[in-house]
């Protein structure tokens, strides 16, 4: 029994059957109606979008026994022979097999004779870019001035490989990739004709596998029917095609956006258990994030996104809860990871680390806003004005507190309102670089200040002191000491170590003369503006102000201005006088 595959059984037989190529059908049909038919045509486009089918339909329209018409009858002998590939006056030549100049010479000899019984002799050369340079040169003269009874139709997927001398002698038609809804509609018609019961979701998965190619989609549909029979199930299609369940994909996507590492790792484990390709899963994540970006920047993404209405609605909900900058960073990480998975010896580990990194990625901030804040801070420091008191944090802006006993960067539980109010009050009372002690110490004794404690620790334990310099003092009411570090930073991870906490507690107890209770706070990046600065930040601000003052004084010196005016130079670097003397002394030594 001979079986005809769907791609051949349902091959387009008229211009109306061409799906997604209406611009080609209309142009060729109008050319036939008006009698303005060119002698050479070039059909370009991706695989399986209808180039060869359009060439056959055009050949039937030119040679139909009912007359020159844009709608061939498909019942006369000429149309039937061309449809079956056996037309006496229609020559289908494979450019990949007939690449030499001798093949073109044979074609030139054949073209001189009149057609046997048709109106035109039509030469359809598929994959024409495979011809050699000598073959193209031999074809030039014939292509420029062919006999009146000859027509050429070239088809190729790589038009850039065709010499410009050939391109200039042809009318070019670019075939587009077929949209997902168009492929789904055609598959639904074929399923009805074949008595196949299949859901729209399964047809969408088959169409998505075609990637814009109708022939690839029909070949995949053939495979699905062979596996499932007349009743096609969604799970069977997913298992056969190795595609990730959309629910699993959305769960992993939500885990990334909601910073849930456990959910992300569970998704990767499910992908491994189901036997899906990690690289394919990463590609689908990239496509999902691309959909979120499109929904974020385009109010009506009609034509830009392919998907079921319920999927688009869920994507809209996710896009509303995340910033565009975070989506762009996630796409960058996933695209790089997809390339690394191809040659990785540990693909699961590579994917897990990338997704965990995304789940812990701090929220991005607008660069222009940060620059404005820095400029405002610089102006206030230069003018000597006191730094304005930071506003109280709202409930959504307050830092997330982590327990010092558990080395966790963030906690999914929100602090209670009473605790948040206490943190805000403590933050406002601890703006100064040196914080006085409310219990067990003299407020006027500078030794008991935070800065003195950090300096002492830095002398005895330089590593621990360097970490403390980057901490924000949120509370110092003995026996309670509360320190804040930027969420996800190296210093937070270091300070959450049991050894460093024990060492600091012991030295602080000796310093204050009583036991202390230490707590570590993880400060989100967007909360840094509403908590006290660290000692390192204060030192950097003072040094920056000093450098700017020295530079301004140097540039304002009359001698410097006169030298610039005489020599036409510019000041590249300004060093304090003492620093310059010290460097000169070192050079002499």
N, C-alpha and C positions, 0 to 999 in steps of 0.2 A: 504494500500500500504506500503510495507516494503522498507525503504530507507537505503542504505549501506553508511556509512560515508566514506569520502575520505581516511582517514588513513587506513581503512580496504579494501576499493575497490582497492586502488593502493599500496597495501602492496607488498614489493619485493618478487618475486617468483624464482629468481635465483641470483647467486653471482654477475652477471653483473648489477642487479638492485640495489644493495646495494650502496647508495650514501655516499661518504666520508670515506668508510671503505675498501679501496683497499688493505691495508696491511693484513687484515683478510681474504679477499676473496682469495688473491694469496696464502697465507700460507696453508689454508685449501684445496684449489684446488690442489696444489702441493703434499700435503700429500696423497690425494686420488689417484692421478696419479701414485705416487711411491709406494703405498701400505703401507705407514708408518703412519697409522691412530692410534692415541693414544686412550686409553679407557676412559679418563676423560678430560673434557675441562671446563674451567672457563671463561665466558664472562663478563667483567666488563665495566662500563661506565655510563654516565649520562642517564637520562630517554629519551626515544624516539629516540635513535640513531641507533637502529636495532639489539639489542642483541637477542631478541626472534625470530625475523624474520630470522636472520642468523642461529639460532639453527634449525628452521624448514627447511630451505634450505639445511643445512648440513644433516639433517635426510633424506630428499628426495634424496640427492646425494648418501647416503649409501644404501637406500632401493629401488631405482628406478628399475623397472622391465626391463629396457633396459640395465642394468648392472651398476657396480660401476663406476660412472662418475662424474666429477666436474660440468657437465651441465645436471641437471635432465630434463627429457623430459616434465614434467608437464601435460602429457596427459594420462599416465597409471593410473590404479586404485590406486596403492600405493601413487603416487604423489598427486592425487586429494584428497585422504583421509587425507593425512598429511596437505595439504594446507587448508582444511576445519576444521582441528583440530579433526578429527575422525579416525585417524590411529589406527588399532588394536594393532600394536606392537610399537607404539610411545606414551609414557605416559607423558603428560604435567601436572606437579604437582605444585600447588601453595605453596611455602614454608611458606607463612604467615598463611595459614590455616591448614597446616599439620606440626606442629612444634614439636610434641611429639615423644618419643622413640617408641611408639606403631606403629606410621605411618611408621617409618623406618623399623621396624621388618616386617610389612606387605610387604614393598617393597622388603626386602631380601627374603621373601618366594616366591614372584612373579618372582624374577630374576632367580631362579633356572630352570624354565621351558623354553623350546626352543620357539622361536617366532612362531606364528601360520602360517604365510605364507610369512614373510619378511626375509631379510637377517640378520638383527640385531634387538634386542630389545633395544630401545633408551629411556632413562629417561631424560626428560627436567625438571629441578627443577628451577622455577623462584623465585627471592627474597630468595635465599638460605641462606642468612645471618640471616634470621628470625628463623632458626632451633635452638632448644635448645642445650645446651652443651651435654646432654645425647644422643640426636638424632645424633649429629655429631660423638660422640664416637661409637655409634652403627653402623655407616656407614663406619668407618675407614677400617675394615678388608675387607669388600666387595669392597670398592673403591680401595684398594691396589691390590687385586687379584680377579678381577671379572671373570665370565665365558667368554669364547671367543665370545659369541653371544650378549654380553651386552655392551652398550656405555652410558656414563653419560655426560650430558651437563648442567652445572650450570650457572645461570645468576644472577647478583647482581649489585646494585648501590653502595654498601658499602663493598668493599672487605676487609677493615681493620677489620671488625667484624667477619671474618671467621677464625677459628683456623689455625695456621700455619701447623698443621699436615694434614689438608685437602688441603691447598694450595700446599704443597710439592708433592702431589699425582696427581696434575692436570696440564695440559698445559694452561697457562693463556694468554688471548687475551684482550688487553685494547682497547675498542672502543672510538674513538675520538669524540669530538663535531663537528658537521657538519658546514663547513664554510658558510658564508652568500651567496657568489656567487653560491655555489652548491645547497643551498636550493632554491634560486631564479630560477635557471635553472630547477629544478624539478617542482616547482610550475608553471612555464611557460608551461612545457609539459602537466601538468594536466589541466591547463586553456584551452589550445588548444583542448585537448581531450573532455572537457566538454563544448566547445563553449562559453567560458566566455571571454568577452572583458575587459581587465584590463591592466593598464600601468605598466611599469617596476618600477616606483616609488612606486606604491601601493604594488606591489609584494615585494619590498625591505622593506616596513614598516611591512608587514605580516611576512617576514622572520626574521626581527630584533626582533619581538615579540616572535618568537620561541626560541631565545637564544641558538642556536645550536642544537635544538631538531627538527627533521623532523616531528614527530608525533604532537608536539605542534603547529608547523607552519601549518600543514594540518588541525588541529582542528580550528585554527584561520581563515584559509581560508574558511572553511565550514561556520563559523559564518558570514564572510564578504559576501559570496554568498547569504546566507539566508537573509541578510539585504538589499543588493543592487540588487540582481537579476543577470541577464546575463551581465549587463553593470555596471562595478565598477568604481566609481569616487574617485579621490584622497582625496577630502575633506570628503567624506562619510567614507572612511577608517580611516582617522585621528580622526573624531568625534566618530566613533564606538569604536576604540581602546583606546581613551583617550590620544592619543599621541600629543605632542606639534608640531605645524607647524614648519618646519625647518627654514622658513623665520623669524618667531618670535624668534626662538632660536638663529639664527645668529645675529639678531638685538640686543638682550640682550648681546650676547657675544661681539659685537663691542662696545656697551655702556660701558662694563667693561674695555676693553682694551684701549679705547679712553677717559676714565675718564669722561663719560657723565652720570651723576646721573639721569637726567631727562629721558633719554632714558631707563635706567635700570628700574626705577620705572614704566615707561609706560609699559614695558614688563611684569612686575609682575602684573600690573592691567589687562592686556589683558589675562594673564593666569587665573586670578580669574574670569573674565567675561566669558571666554569660558568654565569654569567649570573643568579645568584640575587640576590634583593633584599637589600641590606645591612640594611634595617630588619627584614625577616622573620628574617634571621639573628640580629639582636640580640634579637628577641622570643624566639627559640628558646633563646638563651643565658640570657635571664632565666628562662625556664621550667626550664632545666636547673639553674640556681642555686637556684631555688625548691625543686626536688626535693631538692637537697643539704641545704637548711635543714630541710625536713620530715624527712629521714632522720636529721638530727643531733639533732632534739628529740623525735621520736616513735619508739619502738622498733618498733612494728608499724604501718606507714603504710597499712594496708588501707583502701581507699576514698578515701584522700587523694592517691594517685599513680596515674596511668595509664601503663602501659608494659609492655614484654615482660619476662619474668623475668631474662634475661641483661642487659638494660639496667639494671634495678634493682640487680642484683648489682654491676655496674661502678660505679654511682653510690654504692653503699654503700662500696666500696673507696676512692673519692675522698673521700667525706665523712669517713672515719676519719682522713684525713691533713691536715685543715684545721680551724681553729677557727671557732666560730659567729660571732664578731665579724667575722672576715675575710669570711665569706660575706655577712653583712648589709651591709657596706660595698660589696662588689662588686655586690650587687643594686641598691643606691642609685645607683651610678655608671652601671650599664647602663640602668636605667629612665630616668634623665635623658638619657642618650645616645640612647635610642630616640625620645624626643620631639624631640631636636635634629635627628635625621636626616631628619625629615619636610620641613624647610625648608632643609636645608643644601645649599650649592652644591658642596661637596666631601664627599660622604657617605663615600667610602672613607677619606679622610684623617681625618675625624671618628671613624670607627669604629676605625681603627688607633691613633690617639692614646689613645682610651679604653681599649682592650685593653692597650696598652703600659703605660699608667698603672696598670692593675690588676696587670700582671705584675711591676711594680716597687714595688707597694704594700707597705710594711713591715708585719710582723706586728703585729696589735693586742695590746694588753695590758689586763688587767682594771683598770678604774678604781679599784675598791676596794683592790686590792693596791698600786697606785701611791700612793694616799692614805695607806695604812698605812706605807709606806716613808718618805714625806715627813714624817709625824708622828713616826716614830721618829728620823729624822735631826734634826728640829727639837728634840726633847727632848734628844738628846745634845749638840747645839750650845749649847742654853740652859744645860745643866748644866756645860759646860766640859769634858766628858769627851772623851778622844781618840776619833777615828772608828775603829771596829773594822776590823781588817784584812779585806779582801775575800777570800772563799773562792776557791780555784783553780777555773778553768773546767773543765767536762767537755768531752769531745771534741765533743759535739753543740752546745755553747754557745760555742765559741771563734770569734773574729771571722774573717771571710773576708778573706784578704790579696789585694790587687790590685797589679799591677806599676805602678811610677810612669811607665814609658815608654808604657803604653797607657791612654788615658782611659776606663776601664771602671769602673763603680760596683761590681759584684760579679763574682766569678768562679765558674763552676760547679764547678771543681776544688777539692777539700778540701786544706788544708795537711797536710803530713806530720806524724806524731806528734812527731818530734824538733823540728820548727819550732814546733809548738803549745806544747810544754813550754818552749821557749826564751822564747816570748811571755809565757807565764804567769809564769815566773821574773822576766823583765824588768819585767812589770807590778807584781809585788809589791815589787821593789826601787826603784820609781820613784813611790811614793805621795806623797812630799813635794812641796811646790810648787816647790822649787828642787832640781835634780838635779845631783849632782857629776859631774865628768868623770874617767873612769878612765885616760885617756891624754892626754898633751899638755897638761895644765893642773893648776893647784893646786886641790886639793879644798877648801881653806879659803877660797879667793878667791870671794866672792859674785858677782863680775863674770862668772864663768864659769858661773853657774847658768842654767837655762832661763828663769826669769822675767826675768833681766837681758837675755838675748838678745832675748826678745819685746819688752821695753820699748825696746831699741835699734832694732829693726826698725820698731816702731810710730812712732817719731819720724821716721825717714827715709822709710818707706813705710807710711802709715797704713792703706791698704787691706789690704796684706799682713799687717800687725800685727793688724788686726781679725780676719782669718781664723785666724791662729795662736793667738789667745786662745781660740778655740773648739776647738782641737785637743787631743787627749789624748797626752801624751808616754809612749810605750810602751817606748822604748829610747834610751839615750844613752851609747853606748860607742864613742868615736871610733875609727875614722872613721864608724861607723854611727849614723844618726839615724832613728828610726822614729816616725811620727806617726799617730794614729788620729782619724777623723772619723765621725760618725753616717752610716750607709749611706743614700744618697739625699738627703743634705742639700745645701744650697746651698754650704756651706763645703767639703765634699768635692769637689764639682764644680769649685769655684774652685781648690782646691789641686792638683787633677789637671792644671790647665793648665800647659803647658810654660813659659810666661813666668814665672809665679809661682814655679815650682819652681827655675828658673834664678836668679831674683833672690834667693830665700831661700838657695840653696846658696852663692852668692857672698858674701852678708853673713855667713852662718854660718862660712864658711872664714876670712873676715877676723877674725871674733870669736874662733874657736878657734885660729887660726894654723896650720891644716892642712886639707887637702882632706877633704870629708865624702861619705858615700854616703847619699842620702835615699831613704826608702821610705814610701809612703802606705798606710795600712791602713783598709779600710772596716769599721766596727763596726756590726753589726746592733743593732736597738733593744733586743732582749732581752739583749744582752751589755753594755749600758752600766753595769750595776750591778757588774760584775766587772773594770772597767778604771779607771785613775786618772782623777780629774775634771780638767776643763780649767781654765785660769786664770779664764775668765769665770764658771764655776760656783763656783769658790772665792771669787771676789770677791762674787758674788751672795749666797752663804751668809754671808759676814762682814757684808755690809750688812744682810741680813735679821735677823741676830742683834743688830746694833746698834740697828736700828729697834725690835725687840721689847723690848730692854732699856730704851730711852728711854721707850717707851710705858708699860711696867710701872712705871718710877720715877715718871712723871707721874701715873698713876692712883693710885699709893699715897701721893701727897703730901697731907698733911692739909688744905691750903687747897683743893685740887681736890675732895676728898671733902666738905668742908664746903659748897662752892659747889653741888655736885650735890644735897646734902641740902636746901639752902635753896631752890634754884630748880627742883629736880626735872628737871634737864636730863641730857644724856648727852654724852660726849666723842666727837666725830666724827672729829677729826684731831689728831695730835700731831706737832709739828715740833721738831727740836733747836733750842736757844736761838740758836746761832750762825747757823743757817739762817734763823731768823725775823728776826734783826737784819740779815742781808745782804739779805733780801727787802724789809725796810722801808727800808733805805738806797737800794735801787734805785728804790722808789716815789717817794721824795723827790726823787731826781735826775730 
